[in-house]
Amino acid sequence: MGISAKQFGELQDRMRGKKCAATTAETTEHSVLIGIDPSLRGTGYGVIRLGRTTPRTLAQGTIKCPAKWEHTRCLAEIAGTIRAVIGKHQPTACAIEGLFYAQNVKTALTMGEARGAALAMLGEAGLEVFEIAPRKVKQAITGHGNASKIAVAKMVQRLLALKELPAPDAADALAIALAHAHVHNRFAIVAPKKI
């Protein structure tokens, strides 16, 4: 991966503790993040508080929608739950999994609907929303872009000092929040994509 001269200069400034004008004007320091892994039948969410030492989990879960439910009912459930989690924990930013290119168009559209329901609630709350690609999440959490779901879940458990292994969708959402916190620090080469 190559970086431009401007990106290299900004990286050097961040390593020296300086904040570049573009970074300070567009971003804010966030202490409570919500991560979202959208899916129509199982949207994962995880809320973490960043601290000086290790991040702490405030909430995690999966918004489960049975197969017999209509799409609209699932979308309402996703929106309502995300609204309630935001209201309870007051995050200031969200990291959401970026879209991947599915071979099945119907699957991609369904994922887009679930993502849209979540994004509507994030926009309603006025949160800064950042997108992170699934491969980058795995890379940030495990060091390998092709890591398995169980490897990601185990690393999330370790990083957040959780007593039990989180459910797969919740683990993915927590991983998204952790990955955002990791790539958003002052040593990041490329700024996260804000949507």
C-alpha positions in Angstrom: 0.0 0.0 0.0 1.4 3.4 -0.9 0.8 6.7 0.7 1.0 10.2 -0.7 3.6 12.7 0.5 0.8 14.7 2.2 -0.3 11.6 4.1 3.3 10.9 5.1 3.7 14.4 6.4 0.5 14.2 8.4 1.6 10.8 9.8 4.9 12.4 10.9 3.0 15.3 12.5 0.7 12.9 14.4 3.6 10.9 15.7 5.1 14.1 17.1 1.8 14.7 18.8 0.7 17.5 16.5 -2.8 17.5 15.0 -3.1 18.4 11.4 -5.7 21.0 10.4 -7.8 18.6 8.4 -8.0 16.2 11.3 -8.8 18.7 14.0 -11.5 20.5 11.9 -13.3 17.3 10.9 -13.0 15.0 13.9 -13.7 15.0 17.6 -12.3 13.0 20.5 -14.9 10.3 21.4 -15.0 8.5 24.6 -18.1 6.3 24.0 -18.5 4.5 20.7 -21.1 2.2 19.3 -20.2 -0.4 16.7 -22.9 -1.9 14.5 -22.7 -5.1 12.3 -25.9 -4.8 10.2 -28.0 -7.8 9.1 -31.7 -8.1 8.6 -32.0 -11.2 10.8 -29.2 -10.6 13.3 -27.8 -7.0 13.7 -25.0 -6.9 16.2 -24.3 -3.9 18.4 -21.6 -3.1 20.9 -21.0 0.0 23.0 -17.6 0.7 24.5 -16.1 3.4 26.7 -12.5 4.3 25.8 -10.2 5.0 28.7 -6.6 5.6 29.5 -6.0 1.9 29.9 -8.3 -0.7 28.3 -11.7 0.0 26.8 -14.7 -1.1 28.8 -17.9 -2.7 27.4 -21.1 -0.8 28.3 -23.5 -2.9 26.2 -23.6 -5.6 23.6 -26.2 -7.7 21.9 -27.9 -9.0 18.8 -31.2 -7.7 17.4 -32.7 -11.0 16.4 -35.6 -11.1 13.9 -37.2 -14.5 13.1 -37.4 -15.6 9.5 -41.2 -15.4 9.7 -41.2 -11.6 10.3 -41.7 -9.3 7.4 -38.9 -7.0 6.3 -40.7 -3.9 7.6 -41.1 -5.4 11.0 -37.4 -6.4 11.1 -36.4 -2.8 10.1 -38.6 -1.3 12.8 -37.1 -3.7 15.4 -33.5 -2.7 14.3 -34.4 1.0 14.4 -36.1 0.9 17.7 -33.4 -1.1 19.4 -30.6 1.1 18.1 -32.6 4.2 19.2 -32.9 2.7 22.7 -29.2 1.8 23.0 -28.2 5.3 21.9 -30.6 6.8 24.4 -29.3 4.7 27.2 -25.5 5.0 26.6 -25.2 8.3 24.8 -22.4 7.5 22.4 -20.9 10.3 20.4 -19.8 8.3 17.4 -20.6 5.1 15.6 -18.5 2.7 13.5 -20.5 0.6 11.1 -19.4 -2.2 8.9 -18.9 -1.1 5.3 -20.7 -2.7 2.5 -19.1 -5.6 0.8 -19.9 -6.6 -2.7 -22.1 -9.7 -2.5 -22.5 -11.9 -5.5 -26.2 -12.2 -4.7 -28.0 -8.9 -5.4 -31.0 -9.8 -3.2 -28.6 -10.4 -0.3 -26.9 -7.0 -0.9 -30.2 -5.2 -1.0 -31.4 -6.8 2.2 -28.2 -5.9 4.0 -28.5 -2.4 2.7 -32.0 -2.1 4.1 -30.8 -3.2 7.6 -27.9 -0.8 7.4 -30.2 2.0 6.3 -32.5 1.4 9.4 -29.5 1.7 11.7 -28.1 4.7 9.8 -31.4 6.5 10.1 -31.3 6.2 13.9 -27.6 7.3 14.0 -28.5 10.3 11.9 -31.5 11.1 14.1 -29.2 11.1 17.1 -26.7 13.4 15.4 -23.8 11.0 15.8 -20.6 11.1 13.7 -20.7 7.9 11.7 -17.6 6.2 10.3 -17.5 3.2 8.0 -14.9 0.5 8.2 -14.4 -2.4 5.8 -14.8 -6.0 7.2 -11.3 -6.9 6.2 -9.8 -3.8 8.0 -11.7 -4.8 11.2 -10.2 -8.3 11.1 -6.8 -6.8 10.4 -7.0 -4.3 13.3 -8.3 -6.9 15.8 -6.3 -10.0 14.9 -3.6 -8.8 12.7 -4.9 -10.9 9.8 -7.5 -9.7 7.2 -8.8 -13.3 6.6 -9.3 -14.2 10.3 -12.3 -16.4 11.2 -15.3 -15.2 13.2 -14.2 -17.2 16.2 -10.7 -15.7 16.1 -12.2 -12.2 16.1 -14.6 -13.1 19.0 -11.8 -14.5 21.1 -9.6 -11.5 20.5 -12.5 -9.2 21.4 -13.1 -11.2 24.6 -9.4 -10.7 25.5 -9.2 -7.0 24.5 -12.3 -6.1 26.5 -11.6 -8.6 29.4 -15.0 -10.2 29.0 -15.8 -13.2 31.2 -17.6 -15.0 28.4 -17.2 -15.2 24.6 -19.6 -12.7 23.0 -22.2 -13.9 20.6 -21.0 -13.8 17.0 -22.9 -10.7 15.8 -22.2 -8.8 19.0 -18.5 -9.8 18.8 -18.4 -8.4 15.3 -20.0 -5.1 16.4 -17.6 -4.8 19.4 -14.7 -5.5 17.0 -15.9 -2.8 14.7 -15.9 -0.3 17.6 -12.5 -1.4 18.7 -11.1 -1.3 15.2 -12.4 2.3 14.8 -10.8 3.3 18.0 -7.5 1.8 16.8 -7.5 3.3 13.3 -8.7 6.7 14.6 -5.7 7.2 16.9 -3.0 9.7 16.1 -0.8 7.0 14.4 -3.3 6.0 11.8 -2.0 6.4 8.2 -5.3 6.9 6.6 -8.2 8.7 8.3 -11.4 6.6 8.7 -14.2 7.2 6.1 -16.9 9.4 7.6 -20.4 8.9 6.2 
